[in-house]
Amino acid sequence: MRVIARSIFFAALCALMFPNADFASAMSRSNIGSFAHTSPSPHSSINDAAGSIALAEANSPKPCSTYVSQISGFSQSLCTSGNWCSVFATWVWSKAGVTDLGGLNGYAGSYYTYGINHGSLHLASSGYSPQSGDAVLYVGSNGYNGVPSRDVYHVGIFVGGTASSPTVVNGNWGTPSKVVKVVNETSFAVADNSNDGNRAILYGYVSPPGGGGGGPPPPPPVNLTTKSIVSNGTSYCALLTSGRVDCWGYGRHGQLGNGQFYTSGNHGSAKPVAVVSTSGSGTLSGVASLTSTFYGYCALLTSGRVDCWGSGFYGELGNGKFYTPGNYGSAIPVAVVSTSGSGTLSGVASLTGNNNHGNGNGDGYCALLT
């Protein structure tokens, strides 16, 4: 991997989830803004151990193969494809005593999904004080394509400093690549990244299970007259016995279906909101069942038609449109069209969604017709 020549030389980070991606990078550090932070929580033994282990490896000339060979289920191909920042971070957590590594697949984006599923993802702007041993996530400066799990370019281990001036130990850093400690790592230049800007910026932190900043995923609210509840790991939708749908949780891409994109603050709603109809008013009704992908939902109606909302970056809303600019989706349900591209899909008996985005498998739905 090549290095952009300047006063300080650093090379490739890691691609987020695609093994053939090669994000060569150069470091040009700058403080990109002051993130609010609160007093540190008491550190756990796992956090302390992870931070100490990472620091002990700083400036080590050990190759990626040394680390990847010690992680069950990880292959040497992760080293040759330029993705071993995540290999190093996972190795650190493993050595610190983290036993639940399920979902960490060797690519940086899997840490985002892992944090969502474990209730331990903290946005840099949330006021969270990072703890030694936390994983640190970086995304593209142009807004990470609206899909953080797809565009996390790099993950390191926080070992000191503050939320606005973190000290991070990184795997896959420099030329030749090695483990390096970087002070004040809030952003850095990234080459071959025309879609998302030429810089990677601090996105947030993921605490290890058992660490001081973790917690379980939020439980569904009680006292809803529900027929079923569906979750994609970042939000919930409840199918009510009335045939209507209420949703809550993360709503950055319109997946709450109430006509609103939650683009600031906590990026969601902490209480259920009603999914509106395809006209954008009233409420969606006549719903027989629900299914989800990582950032959206589809409703099978009693009429045999299908309405979907949320992220449509890959065309998963089925209305003939790719939602690539702006919010990357629809905040109101849209009708799935027929295979001719016109009219509406009908005669649907059942519906299923692929909710494996964080593992690099994309999003989508399939309908079984009568």
C-alpha positions in Angstrom: 0.0 0.0 0.0 1.3 3.4 -0.9 1.8 6.3 1.4 1.0 9.9 0.7 4.2 11.8 1.2 4.2 14.7 3.6 5.8 15.6 6.9 4.5 12.6 8.7 4.1 9.2 7.0 1.5 6.6 7.8 -0.2 4.0 5.6 -3.3 2.1 5.1 -5.9 1.6 7.6 -8.4 -1.1 7.0 -11.4 -1.5 4.8 -14.6 -1.8 6.7 -16.2 -5.0 5.5 -15.0 -5.7 2.0 -11.9 -7.9 1.8 -10.7 -6.5 -1.5 -10.9 -2.9 -0.4 -7.6 -1.1 0.0 -7.8 2.2 1.8 -4.3 3.7 1.8 -4.0 6.6 4.1 -1.8 9.3 5.3 -1.9 10.9 8.7 -2.4 14.6 9.1 -3.9 15.0 12.5 -6.1 17.9 13.6 -8.6 18.4 16.3 -11.9 18.4 14.5 -13.9 19.9 17.3 -14.4 19.5 21.0 -16.7 16.6 22.0 -18.5 17.0 25.3 -17.5 14.5 27.9 -18.5 13.6 31.4 -16.5 12.4 34.3 -15.0 9.0 33.7 -16.9 5.9 34.9 -15.0 3.5 37.1 -12.9 1.3 34.8 -13.5 -2.4 34.8 -10.8 -5.1 35.0 -11.5 -5.9 31.3 -11.1 -2.3 30.2 -7.9 -1.9 32.2 -6.5 -5.1 30.9 -7.3 -4.2 27.3 -5.7 -0.8 27.6 -2.6 -2.3 29.2 -2.3 -5.0 26.5 -2.7 -2.5 23.7 0.0 -0.2 25.2 2.4 -3.1 25.6 2.2 -3.8 21.8 2.6 -0.1 20.8 5.4 0.3 18.2 5.8 -3.5 18.0 7.2 -4.8 14.7 5.1 -7.9 15.0 3.2 -8.7 11.7 -0.5 -9.3 11.4 0.0 -13.0 11.2 1.2 -13.1 14.8 -2.2 -11.7 16.0 -4.6 -13.3 13.5 -3.3 -16.8 14.3 -4.4 -16.5 17.9 -8.0 -15.6 17.1 -10.4 -18.5 16.5 -12.2 -18.3 13.1 -9.9 -15.5 11.7 -7.9 -16.3 8.5 -4.6 -15.1 7.2 -6.4 -13.5 4.3 -7.4 -10.7 6.6 -3.8 -9.7 6.8 -3.1 -9.7 3.0 -6.3 -7.7 2.3 -5.2 -4.8 4.4 -7.8 -5.1 7.1 -5.8 -6.0 10.2 -6.6 -3.0 12.4 -9.7 -4.9 13.4 -7.6 -8.1 13.8 -5.4 -6.3 16.3 -8.4 -4.8 18.2 -10.1 -8.2 18.5 -6.8 -9.8 19.6 -6.5 -7.2 22.4 -10.1 -7.8 23.6 -9.5 -11.6 23.5 -6.3 -11.3 25.5 -8.1 -9.1 28.0 -10.6 -11.8 28.7 -13.5 -10.9 26.5 -15.2 -14.2 25.6 -18.1 -12.9 23.6 -16.5 -12.0 20.3 -19.4 -13.2 18.2 -20.1 -10.9 15.2 -16.6 -9.5 15.1 -15.5 -10.8 11.7 -12.1 -9.1 11.2 -13.5 -6.0 9.5 -13.8 -2.6 11.2 -17.5 -2.2 10.4 -18.4 -5.2 12.5 -17.5 -3.2 15.6 -20.3 -0.8 14.9 -22.8 -3.7 14.6 -21.4 -5.3 17.7 -21.8 -2.1 19.7 -25.4 -1.7 18.6 -26.2 -5.3 19.5 -24.5 -5.2 22.9 -25.8 -1.7 23.9 -22.2 -0.5 24.1 -21.9 2.0 21.2 -21.3 5.6 22.3 -21.3 8.4 19.7 -18.4 10.8 20.1 -20.9 13.6 20.6 -23.0 11.8 23.2 -21.1 13.0 26.3 -19.6 9.6 26.9 -16.1 9.5 28.5 -14.1 6.8 26.7 -12.4 4.3 28.9 -9.0 2.6 28.4 -9.6 -0.5 26.3 -12.6 0.8 24.4 -12.6 0.3 20.6 -12.5 3.6 18.7 -14.3 3.9 15.4 -13.6 6.3 12.5 -15.8 7.0 9.5 -15.6 9.2 6.3 -15.9 12.9 6.7 -18.7 13.2 4.1 -21.2 11.5 6.3 -20.2 7.8 6.0 -22.7 7.2 3.2 -25.4 7.2 5.9 -24.5 3.6 6.8 -21.9 3.5 9.6 -21.4 -0.3 9.6 -20.6 -0.1 5.9 -18.2 2.8 6.2 -16.2 2.4 9.4 -12.7 2.7 7.9 -10.7 2.1 11.0 -10.8 0.8 14.5 -8.2 1.3 17.3 -7.9 0.9 21.0 -8.4 3.9 23.3 -5.6 4.0 25.9 -5.7 7.6 27.3 -6.5 11.2 26.8 -10.1 12.5 26.5 -13.0 12.3 24.1 -11.7 15.4 22.4 -8.1 14.3 22.4 -7.9 10.5 22.4 -4.7 8.5 22.5 -5.2 5.4 20.4 -3.1 2.3 19.7 -3.7 1.2 16.1 -3.0 -2.0 14.2 -2.1 -1.8 10.5 -0.4 1.6 10.8 2.7 2.9 9.0 5.0 1.6 6.3 5.6 -1.2 6.8 2.4 -1.6 8.7 2.7 -2.3 12.5 1.1 -1.4 15.8 1.5 2.3 16.6 0.3 4.6 19.4 -1.0 8.0 18.2 -1.8 11.0 20.4 -4.7 13.3 19.6 -6.2 10.9 17.0 -9.4 12.7 16.1 -9.1 12.7 12.3 -6.6 11.8 9.6 -6.2 12.0 5.8 -7.5 9.0 3.8 -6.6 8.3 0.2 -8.8 6.4 -2.3 -11.9 7.6 -0.6 -13.6 9.9 -3.1 -17.1 8.8 -2.1 -16.9 9.8 1.5 -14.3 12.6 1.6 -10.6 12.6 2.0 -10.6 12.4 5.8 -11.6 9.9 8.4 -13.1 11.3 11.6 -13.8 10.1 15.0 -17.3 8.5 15.1 -17.5 6.9 18.5 -16.5 4.2 21.0 -17.5 0.6 21.6 -17.0 -0.8 25.1 -16.0 -4.4 25.6 -18.6 -6.7 27.3 -18.1 -6.5 31.0 -16.5 -3.1 30.7 -17.6 0.0 32.5 -19.3 1.5 29.5 -21.4 -1.4 28.3 -25.0 -2.4 28.8 -27.7 -4.7 27.4 -29.7 -3.7 24.3 -32.8 -1.7 25.2 -35.8 -3.9 26.0 -39.1 -3.4 24.2 -41.6 -1.1 26.0 -44.3 -2.8 27.9 -48.1 -2.4 27.9 -48.5 -2.4 24.1 -51.4 -4.3 22.7 -49.1 -6.2 20.3 -49.4 -9.1 17.9 -45.6 -9.3 17.3 -42.4 -7.3 17.7 -39.6 -7.2 15.2 -36.1 -5.8 15.8 -33.1 -5.2 13.5 -30.7 -4.6 16.4 -30.9 -0.8 16.2 -34.7 -0.2 16.5 -38.0 -2.1 17.2 -41.3 -2.2 15.5 -44.5 -3.6 17.1 -47.4 -4.9 15.0 -50.5 -4.1 17.0 -53.6 -6.2 17.1 -55.3 -3.3 15.3 -53.1 -3.9 12.3 -51.2 -0.7 12.8 -47.4 -0.4 13.5 -45.5 1.5 16.2 -41.7 1.9 16.1 -38.9 3.2 18.4 -35.2 3.4 18.6 -32.6 4.4 16.0 -34.2 6.4 13.2 -31.4 8.1 11.2 -32.5 6.7 7.9 -36.3 6.8 8.3 -36.7 3.4 9.8 -39.3 4.5 12.4 -41.6 5.2 9.4 -43.2 8.3 10.9 -42.1 10.7 8.2 -39.0 11.9 10.2 -35.3 11.4 9.7 -33.5 11.7 13.1 -30.3 13.4 12.0 -29.1 14.9 15.3 -28.9 14.3 19.0 -29.5 10.6 19.8 -30.7 9.9 16.3 -33.9 8.3 17.3 -37.0 8.1 19.5 -37.1 6.7 23.0 -40.8 6.1 22.8 -43.0 4.4 20.1 -44.2 6.5 17.2 -46.9 5.5 14.7 -45.9 4.5 11.2 -47.7 6.6 8.7 -49.5 5.5 5.5 -47.8 5.7 2.1 -49.4 9.1 1.6 -47.4 10.4 4.6 -50.5 11.1 6.7 -52.7 9.0 8.9 -51.4 5.6 10.0 -50.4 2.5 8.2 -53.1 -0.1 8.6 -54.1 -3.6 7.5 -50.6 -5.1 8.4 -50.4 -8.8 8.6 -46.7 -9.3 9.5 -43.4 -7.4 9.7 -39.8 -8.2 8.8 -36.6 -6.2 8.9 -33.2 -5.6 7.4 -30.4 -3.8 9.3 -31.8 -0.3 8.7 -35.4 -0.8 7.6 -38.7 -2.6 7.7 -41.3 -4.1 5.3 -44.9 -4.8 6.1 -46.9 -7.5 4.5 -50.4 -6.2 4.2 -53.6 -8.3 4.5 -54.2 -7.4 0.8 -51.1 -9.3 -0.2 -49.2 -6.1 -1.0 -46.0 -4.9 0.6 -45.0 -1.5 2.0 -41.4 -0.7 3.1 -39.6 2.1 4.8 -36.1 3.0 6.1 -32.8 2.6 4.2 -33.0 2.2 0.5 -29.3 2.6 -0.4 -29.2 -0.9 -2.1 -32.7 -0.7 -3.5 -34.2 -2.7 -0.6 -37.4 -0.6 -0.5 -38.4 -2.3 -3.8 -40.0 0.8 -5.3 -37.5 1.0 -8.2 -35.4 3.6 -6.6 -31.9 3.7 -5.1 -31.6 6.2 -2.3 -28.0 7.4 -2.6 -28.0 11.1 -1.6 -29.1 12.7 1.6 -30.8 10.4 4.1 -30.4 7.3 2.0 -33.9 6.1 2.5 -37.6 6.9 3.0 -39.1 7.9 6.3 -42.6 7.0 5.0 -43.7 3.6 3.7 -43.5 3.1 -0.1 -45.2 0.4 -2.0 -43.1 -2.4 -3.5 -43.7 -2.5 -7.3 -44.2 -5.5 -9.5 -41.4 -7.2 -11.4 -42.4 -5.1 -14.5 -41.4 -2.0 -12.5 -45.0 -0.6 -12.5 -48.1 -1.3 -10.5 -47.6 -3.0 -7.1 -46.4 -6.4 -6.1 -49.4 -8.5 -5.1 -50.3 -12.0 -4.0 -47.5 -12.1 -1.4 -47.9 -15.0 1.0 -44.9 -14.4 3.2 -41.9 -12.1 3.4 -38.4 -12.4 4.7 -35.5 -9.9 5.2 -31.7 -10.3 5.3 -30.5 -8.6 8.5 -26.8 -9.4 8.2 -25.5 -6.0 7.0 -22.9 -5.8 9.8 -21.4 -9.1 8.6 -20.8 -7.8 5.1 -23.7 -9.6 3.5 -25.8 -6.6 2.6 -29.6 -6.0 3.0 -32.6 -7.1 1.0 -36.0 -8.8 1.1 -37.6 -11.8 -0.7 -41.3 -12.4 -1.1 -43.0 -15.8 -1.5 -46.0 -15.4 -3.8 -49.2 -17.4 -3.7 
